[in-house]
């Protein structure tokens, strides 16, 4: 039997809302990196993970990337995903 497809929504502290789906994957958390480049620009990286441990494990890789790429700074955020009915709908 096929897994039920669902929409997952992440709401970050700055009000940004990201909806993923439809998906049957067991994602539980969303992570986002906002990198401050040396020239005053920013670059955003994001993804989803199957556990809080997996999502927070990206922090070490982020620190290494910041050193290798010469970022002036970065913000790393992890939030829990909530199941929603569809894009733009509340949980």
N, C-alpha and C positions, 0 to 999 in steps of 0.2 A: 504494500500500500504506500502511496506517495505521501511524503511529509506535507503538512499543511503550510502554505505560504503565508507570510505575515510581513507587516511593515514595522520597522524599528526606528525610533526617533531619539536623537540626542539633543539636549538643550544645554548649551555652555553658559558659563557665568556672564559673558558679555552679551547674551541674548541670541547668539547665533543658533539656529536650529538646523540640524541635518537629519534627513529621513533616508533610510536605506530600505530597499525592497522593491518588489516582493521577494522574499528569501525564505528558504527553509533552513538555512544555516543557523547554528546555535550561538550566535553572537550575543554577548552580554554587555560589552563596553566599547566606547568610542574614544579614540585618542586623537589629539591635534597638537601640532608643533607650529608655532608662528616664529619663524627665524628672522632676525634683524640682520640684514646684510650690511657690509661695511659702507656701501654707497648710499645708505638711507632708505633703501627699498626693503620690502619684506617678501618672504616666500612662505607658503603654507603647505604642510604635509599632514596627511590624516590617514586613519585606518580604523578598522574594527577588530576586536579580539574576542576569543571564546571564554576569557576569564579576566578578572582584575589583575591577577599575577602576570598573565601574558601581556596585558596592556601596559602595566607599570614597568615591565621588563624593557620596554622601548627607551626608557630614560637613559640607561647606560649607553645605548647606541646613539642617542641624541647628543650626549656629552662628547662622544668621540667625533661625531659629524661636525659639531660646532668647532672643535679644535682643527679638524682637517680642512674645513671650508672657510675658516676665518670669520665666522659669524660674530657680529658685535654683541649679540645676546639672543635669547630665545625664551619663549614661554611654552611649557609642556603641560597639557591638560588631559585628564581622563575623566569621563563621565559615564554613568550607567545608562544603557539603552532601555527605553520603555516601549512596549508593544502598542501600536496604534492601528486604527482602522484603515488608514490610507494617508497619502500625502496631504499635509496641512490639517489633519484632524487631531484632536486632543486624545490622550490615552484614555 
